[in-house]
Amino acid sequence: MSKDYGVVKDTSLPLSQIRDRNSSSIVSAVLDIQEHAVTREHWLKSLECLYLAEDNEEPSGKRRRVANGSVSTSCSELLRRRSLDPVSNAEDGREYIAVSYTWESSKEEAKENSEGRYFVEPRRAGEPALPSEVRDVVWNRVLNYADHVGCENIWIDRECIDQENKVAQEEAIQSMHLVYSLSQWPIALLTRTIETEEELDLLINLIKYGKVNAEDEPALLALLDDITSNYWWTRAWPFQEDYRASIRMMFLIPHRRDLERRKQVALDDRDEPLLGDVEGEVCINSADFKTLATEFCLSYRKRSKGNDICDKILRTATKYNVLLKEECATPYYSASRSMSPTILKDIISRGIGKESDRLAIMANCCGYSTRLDTNSLNSDSSSLSLSMLALYLLNGEIIENDLKKSDQGTLEDNVHEYISKQSLSSFKPPIVEGLTFIKSCRFIDPILTAEGTLTSGRLWRLGKVIRRKPMKYEKYNTLKPLDQFATELGYKTYGRCYAEIATRLCNWVNDPDSIYYKRRYSSRASWNVCMTDEVQLALEEGKVLRLGSLVHPKYKDIPYHAVFVGDSKDDWEDETVERYAFTSSRPARYNSLVDIQKHVSLEVEVEWPKPDEPEARSPPAPPKLYIKRWLNGLCLDGLGLFPESRPRRVLFPWPRALLE
């Protein structure tokens, strides 16, 4: 194995080969990598941007624009530096254009690949301005766009990051998600030129109507293939920049000058320019483009022979929520698995200059607050694959560990294949935005140990099973479903009086101080509000419910404080089998840009510490939990209304393969 500086590029190798090269188990290597973990609220202290100097500032020469809006090359221009604060100053600090482009010129740019037109102010006073490292064609397009939208501040990585300072570089790569997500004007410079009216009309029809005539579909497929074969799509950093800019990212696609009028007369339903009105550029929102391209390719490959090309476009420019919804095997829910493995696949498949940067990109895209110090990993020549696995687990991503389940990852898989197979695939999002919900389904403050993942939460013993007919609204019944259910629990409808949970449920739904009661005033539903809705939906659909009581180390006769939702009316047929659930929930820190809310709700099998273990052990050994499935449920514990139980430490043992 190479001992050169840098992480070892081994993402295509099976994990067994990486294990053998390291002469230690996968777990042992991951624990070593955990020592390089760092956590910081945010890395972005200030953001250095550039702006075009006034005409009378050095280098001299009046600023002129030619007919198509680009900057004339008959004089030089000076770009000055200024610092913004996009983290603390949301009003003015985010007024900048964040540019996504490739450092290397594409084949389309080769004929106009000139440099030397633009000079950049030095960071140190007294030094002369130097020619920009960014090629002129990029600056011409960026300044053309900046002039059009009226934003003078420009962030572009090659000039706005000190490329000679390793510490500054590390802080920059760990902050890149904020640079693009906070920018008011993120743009991506694609270079495939729209050459003909036919090509322009294909884009117009796709954007305006979501489709083209059947006879034009092959031509549209070819155009989409051409656009997404552009060099920009093949690089890992642009992938992250587009992903983090999200719905604000704007694609700029150049077109021939003689198509300007045809572009300008194409209007949307509000009589606004459909493809923008920036001279020389077709402007298409990235999210819209990828949604339409994904929908078109999914539809086209069902009916035609363009499968290879469709698959290529879907690998390159897919819209995750559209694709995963198509692939979701669960009809009731919008998605059933995390998109993190898919993101990892896209990061690995793209080119990059420095392999360890993939770790920062992975963390930036997946919203990870725990990072890995890439300088340290480079110095140790750590495995890139195992660093990715460690990063995945350190941020609480959930993997299957039930020893009885088949069809899981093995050490013959590479890191992406293993994570894809091993990641939990039974999520049941209670909201339409399923992928957003699943992104928050992570363990809280996980610690990796030789035995498994330590975390904390609440362990519930599943008890009374409730099967009832679907609850319907009746003409003379004024009770809402949850109120009616609470009443039934309190009046022995299900064999006994469950007064404690009946009272808590009634208070949660009707107390003016309850978050659920106040939901009408909140634009975002909390975890517990979503789970309350899931219980109500289960009552209306006749799904089986099961009550849960907290597991106490000393007492067994604990009242029910939770209700969990089965998959169907036939769930939990054998009520004599002892079953448990594990839950944890923590909101995002107030006003945090990087922290996300985290929540877990799993049905688990419990392995209790052996009674012959030394009693003096401190702290006592935690119970070992093996995941059976995701299990939605409402836990009436705390919530600002009730006494809150203390979370307990639990251990999720490693999957067997990682210990081999």
N, C-alpha and C positions, 0 to 999 in steps of 0.2 A: 504494500500500500504506500502511496506517495506520502513523503513527510514534508513536502513543500508547504509554504504558508497558505492557509485557506482550508475551508471545510472540504471533505472528500465527497466528490460528486458520485453518488452511488444510488440514485433514486430509481435506476432501471434494474438494480440487482435484487435478487430474492433476499429476504431478511436472514435466511439461514447462512448465506454466503457472507453477509455483513457480520453476523455473529461469529462465524469461524475466523474471520480476519481480525476481529477484536479480541478473540480468545476469552470471551466472557458472554454471559447470557444477555439477551436484549434488555431485560430489566436492569441488570447491573450497569450497563452502558447508559441507559436512560437516567438512572439515579445520579451518575456522574455529570451528565449534562444539566440536570436540575440545579447543580451548584452555580451555573452561569445565569440563572434566572434573575431578572430585575423587574421591579414594579415601580411605575411612576405615574402620577395623575395625568400629566401631559408633558411632552418633550418640547413643545413649541413655545419658546419664550417670546420671540419677536420674529417677524417675517420681513426679510430684506427683499424689496421690489425695485424695479427699474422704471424710469419714466423718461420720455423724450425731452431733452433740454430745449430751451427757447432758442430761436434762430440766432441770437447774438452771442451765444455761449460757444466756447471752443469744443471740438474743432469747428472752424467757421464754414460758412456756406449756407445759403438760404434753403429752407425746406420747400420742396415742390412735389406735387403729385401729378402723375401722368393720367391719361384719359381713363384707364381702367381702375383708378383709385390707388394703385400701388405707388410706393415712394420712388421718386426719380433717383437715378444712380449718378447724376452729374455732380453731386456734392456729398460730403460726409456728414454723419449725424452723431451726436453725443447722447448716450444714455446715462443718466445720473441715478444714484442710489438713494433710497429712503427706507425707513423701517416702519412697518405697520404692526398693530397688535390685534389680530383677528380673534384671539381667545377672549380678551377682556372687553374689547371695543367692538361690539356687534354692529354698531351703526355705521362707523366709518372704516373700521379696521378690516372689513371684508370686501371693500370696494377694490378688487383687483382681478385681473385676468390671469388664471392659472393655465399655462400652456402645456399640453400633452403632445409630444412629437418625438421623433427618433433622432438620436445623435448622428447616426449615419444617414447619408442621403439615400433616398430611394432611386430606383432607375428612372422614374418620371422626372425627378429633380435634377438629374445629372447634367442636362443641357443648360440649366441656369444656376449651376452650383458655384456662384461667385461669393467671395468673402472680401472684407475690408471696407465695406460701406459704413458700418456702424462701429463706433468706439464706445467703450464702457469705462465709467469713472472708477478709478482704483479705490480699494478699501483703505489704503494708507495715504494720509495727506502728503502732498508734495510730489507724489509720483505721477508720471504722465498717463493719460488715458491710453488704453491698448485696444487693438482691434478685437471685436467680439469673437468668441469661440463659436458662436451660433452663426450658421450660414445666412447670407443675405436674404435668400428666398423665404426663409422662415420669418425673419424680422419684417419683411415686406408685407406678408400676409397678416401677421399679428398686429402690426401698427395700422394696417388697413381696417381690421376688425375693431381695434381700440378706438380709432377715430370715429367709426360708425356708431358704436354704442356709447361713446362719451366717457370712457374709463381710461385714465392715463397710467394707472399702476399695473405693471406687468411682472408676474413671477414666472421665471423660466429656470429650470434646475441648473443648467450648466453655468450660468452666470450668477445665480442667487444663492448657491451653496459654495462655500470655500472648498474647492476640490483638493487643496493641499493640506487640509486640516482633518485628521482622522476623527477627532472628537466631534467636530462640527458635522462631519459626514454621518457619523453614527446617529447623532441627534436628528439630523435631517431625514434619514431613511426611516427612523422610528416615528417621525411626525408627518410623513407624506400623506397619510390619510386625512389629516386635519387640513393640510394645505389645499387639497382639492375639495373636500367636503364643505369647507367654510367659504370658499371663493364664490362671489356672486356671478362670476363670468368664466367658468371653466370651458376651455375649447380644446378640441383634438384636431390636429392638422393631418387629414388624409391627403394622399397625393395622386390618386387615380383620377384623371381628368374626365369629365363628362364631355364627350366629343360631338355628339349628334343630337338633333331634335328628338329622334326616336328614343334615345337613352334618357333624355330629360323627361319626355312624356311618360315613360315607364315609371320613373320615380314619382312624378306628379300623381299618376293614377294609384300607385301603391300607397302613398302618403294620404291622399284624399279619400280614397274609397276602400283601401285595404286589400285591393285585388286588381287584376288586369283581365282583359279578355282572354279566353282560353287559348286563342291562337298566339297570344303574346307571352304566355307563361314561360316557354323555353328561353325567349330572349331576356325576360326578367331574371330567370334563374342564372343565366350566363352573366348578366350585369351584377347581380348580387355576389356571385362567385368572384368576379373581377374586383369589386370594391373590397370584399373581405379577404382577398389575397394580398392586399396592400401590405407593405413591410410593417407598418404600424401595428397591425393585428397580430404579428408573430412575436412581439416583445412582451416581457413580463411586466416591466414598469408601466407601460401604457395601459395594460390590462387593469392594474391596480388603480391607476389614475381615473380611468373611466368608471370603474366599479364604485369608487368612493365619491366621485362627483355626483353619481346617481342621476336623478332626473334633471339636474341642471346642466349636465354635460352637453355641449353642442358640437356636432360634427361639422367641420368645414371641408367641403369637397370642391375642388376647383372645376371651373367649366370654361369652355371657349368663349371669347369675348362676344362673338356674334349670337350667342344664345341668351344674352342678358335680357333683351326685351321679352323673349318667350318665357323666361323664368319670372319676370316681374308681373306679367299679366295672369299668372296662375295664383288664384286666391282661394283661401279657405272659406268656411261657412260664415266667418265674421268679416269677410272682405279684407282680410289681412294677407300679406304675401305668404304663400304656402311654403316656399323654400327660402324665405328670408329675402332681404333686399340689400345685402352686402355685395358690392360690385365684385364680380369675378368668382363668387363663392356660392355654392349651394349649401344652405344651413339647415341641418336636420337634427332634431333632438335625438340624442343617442338612445334613450330608453324607447322612444317611439320607433326608431329604425330597427332596433333589435327585436322588439315585440312583433312588428309587422314581418320582419324577415323570418323569425322563428315560426310564426303562425303560417306563413306562406309555405315554408319548407316542410313543416309537419303535414300540411294538407296535400302538397304536391307529391310527396313521396308515397302517399297512400294510393295515389291514382296513376302515377306515371313511373317511368324507368329512370328518373334522375336521382336515384337513391344515393349514389356515391357523392354526387355534388351536394345534395341536400345535407347529407351527413357531415360533409366538410364544412359547410356554412354553419350548421348547428354546433359543431365543435368550436368554431371560431367566434361567432357573433350571437350566441344564444341568449335568450332572456330566461333566467332561471325559473321564475315563477310560472311562466308558460310551459316550459319543458317539463319541470317536475310535476306539475299538475297533470300533464298528459301521461306521465309515467306512474303516477300514484295509483297503487293497487287498492286503496281504501276508498270506496265511493262516497262515504259520508264526510270525508275530510279533504281539505285542499292540498295537503302534503303529508307525508308520513315519515320523512327522513330529513336530516339536516343537509344543508347545501354545502357545508364545510368540505366534505370529501370531493365534491364537484369543483369547488374553488381550488382546492389543492391540486387536482388534476390539471386544471387550466394553467396554474402557475408553473407546474413542472413541465408542461408541454411547450412552454414559450421560451424564447431565447433570452439570455441575460449576460451582462459582462462579468459580474461577480456573483458566484454561486450562493454565498451566504446571504445576499440580499433577498433571496427567496423567503427566508425566515421572516424578515421584516414585512415583506409583501403579504405573506400568509397572515401574520398578526394584524396588519392594517386592514385587510379585507374582511377577516372574520371577527373583528372587534375584540381582540384579545388585549386585556390589560396587563397580563404577565408576559414579558418579553424575554428574549435570550440575547445576551451580549455577544454580538457577532464578532467583535474584535477578539474576544477571549476564545470563542469557538474556532476562529481562524488560526489563532496561535497554537491551539491544541490539535489542529487537524482533525476535528471531530467529524463524525459521520453526518452528512446532511440528512439522510433518511431518518436516523434515530433522533436528530435534533428536531425534525418535523414532528415525529411521533411524540417526543417529550413536550413540545410546545402545545400540541393538540390536547394532551392529557393535563398539563399544568393549568390550562384554562377551563377545566371542568367539563370538557366534551365527554359524552357518555358512550361507553363501548359495552357490548354484550360480554357477560362473564359466566353465563349459565353453562355448567359443564355438561348438561344433558342435551343442549341444543347442537344440532349439526349445522352444516352449511355456514360455518364461520371461517375466518381467515386462518391461514397457516403460514409457516415460515418459508414456504415456497413462493409466497406472494411478495411483490415489491411493496414499498411503504404505502403507496396510494391504494393498491389493490387490497392490502390488509385493512387499512382504515375504512375503505368502502364496505367491505364485507362485515367488519366487526362493529361498525357504528350502529347505534340503535335505530331500528327502522319501523318502530311501532308507535311513533308519535301520533297524537290525536288532537290537533289544534282546535280549540273551541272558538276560534275567530276566523274570518275570511282570509286575513293576512297570515296564512299558515306559516310561511317561511320566516316571517318576522317573529312569530311566537316561538318557533323551534329554535331560533337563534339564541333565545334567552334560556333554553332548557339546558342548564349546565350546573354542575356541582358548585357549591359555595366554598371558596378558599381550600381547594384540594391540596393535599400533601402526598407526594409519591413516596412509598416505602417499599422495602423488600417484599412485603406481603401483598401490597395492593395500594389502592387510593383511599386515603383517610379524608373524610369530610364530616360534616355535622348536619343534623336536621332532626326530624321527629319520626319515630317509629310507631306505627299503628297496628294493633291487632284487629283483623277483620272479623266481624261477628255477624249480627243479624242480617239475613238476606231478605230483601223486600221485593216481592213480585206483585205487580198490580196491573190492571188494565190501563191502556193509555188514558190519560186525564184529558177530558174534554171540557170546554167551556159550556156551562149549562145556563139556561135562560134565567133561572131564579137563584143561581149560586153566585154570590157577590165576592167570594174568596178567590184570590189569585192562586195559581197552582202551588207556589211555595207556601203560602199561608194555609192552604188546604192540607198540604203534606205535613206541615208542622202540627196542625190540629189533629190529624190522624195519628201522628206519633205520640201525642199527649193523651189520646183517648182510647188506647189499647186496640186500635184497629189491627195492629200487627202482633197481637198476642200479649204484649206487655205495655206498660206505660213508660215511655222513654221521655220523661219530663225534661231532663237536662238539655238534650239536644233540641227538643221541641221549642223550649224557651229561647235558646240561643239562636235558632234559625229564625224565629219570629222577630227577635230583637234586631238581628242582622238585616232583615228585609225592611223593617218598619221604623227603626230608631232614627230620628233626624240626625243624630251624630254619626251614623253608619256611613262608611264609604259607599256601600251599595245604594243606600237611600239617596246619597248626594250625587250619584252617577250622572244625573241629568245636567249637572253643572260642570262636568268634566269632559274634556274632548278626548281623553285617553282612558280606556278601561283598564283597571288594575287586574293583576292575576286573579285575585279572589272574586272580583266582579265577573270575570270571564267564566270562572268555575261555577259560580252561582247560576249563570245562564245555562251552563252545560247540565246542571242538575235539573233545572226547570225543563229543558228540552227533553231530557231522559224521561221525566214524568209524563210529558205530552206524547212521547213516542212509545211508552210502555217498556223501556229498557229496565233491566234489573238494577237495583241499588243495593249497596251493602254498607252498613254502619261500621264505624271504626272507633276504637278506644285507644288512648295512648298507652304504650307499654311502659310500665313502671318497674324499677328494679326490685321493689319490695311488695307492692300491692297489686292485686289482680282484679278486684272488683271496681274497675274505673268506669265512670259513665261514658257513654258515647258522645264524642265531640266532632265527628267527621262523617261525611257520607260520600261514598265512592260510586262511580258509574261503570257498570259492566258494558261489554260490547254488544250484547243482545239480551233478549228475555231469557235465554237458556244458559246464561253464564253462571258459574259457581254452582253447578248441579249437585256436587257432593259437598254439603255444608259442613261435614265432619272433619274435612282436611283443614289443618291449621294454616292460615294464610296471613300475610302481613303486607303493609304498605309503608313506603318511606317517602316523606315529603320534606322539602325545604324551600324557602322563599326569602328573597331579599330585594328590596327596591334599589334602583340605581341611586348613587349618591346625588344629592341635590345639585343641580347646575353643573354636573360633570359632563365633559365632552367625550369621555372615553369609557366610563363605567356604564354597564347595562344592567337592567334588572335580571335576576336569575331565579329560576324556579324549577323544581323537580317533583314529580309525582309518579312513583313506580310501585308496581306490585313486585314483591321480593320474597325469596326463600331465605330463611334465617338459620345460620349456624351459630349457636350460642357457645360462649367459652366453656371449655370442659370444666366440670366441677372440681377436678383434682388439680387445677392450676393453682399456684401459690396465692393465698389470700392477700399477702403483703404487696403484691404487684401494684405499682402506682405509676400512672393511672391504670385502672383495671382494663383488661383486654376488651376491646370493642367487639360487638357482634359482627359476624361476617355476613354480608348481604349478596345474594345472587339474583340478578335481574330476571324477572319473568316477562314483564311487558310494561309499557307506559299505562298509567291508570289515572284518568281524570278524577278529581274529587274536590269537595269543598271542606276545608278544615276550619272549624269555628273555634280557633285558639288565638288569643290575642286580638288582633284586628282593631285595636283601639277601644274595644267594648268589653272584652272578657279577660280574666287572668291569663297570662301568657306562660306556657310551660317552657322549661329550659331545654334547648336542643341537646342532643346527645351525640357523641362521637360514634361513627360507624366505619366499617372497612369494606370496601368493594374489592375482593381479591382479583388478582391478575387473571386474565384468560390463560389457560394452560400453555398455549403455544409460546407465550413470551417468556416462560420459565425454562423452556427446553434448552 
